[in-house]
């Protein structure tokens, strides 16, 4: 059974930074691509970023490209999302997810999800 636990969310002013972590209880963590999604109130869940099994390839939503960086540490079974130059429109619950489909950007490709962590960016 796959368990994902996010941490690192919080309240930050516009222009600030946060680093989210996703600790995974997965038998073979390096077999999975790890993605981050977010969901704002009243909106659908949207793709943010994904990193492949090795960490060598990444893909980002246009809205976060150049500001967010996704990474992973296979030795620690942990994925990260470094968020810089945060904007009020980045406010959402952020979810990490695991998939065997490398670099997937659609939610239906992911079969394991964390509980989410709230990120609030004040103007």
Secondary structure by P-SEA (a helix, b strand, c coil): cbbbbbcbbbbbcccbbbbbbbbbbcccccccccbbbbbcccccccccccccccccbbbbcccccccbbbbbcccccbbbbbbccccccccccccccccccccccccccccccccbbbbbbcc
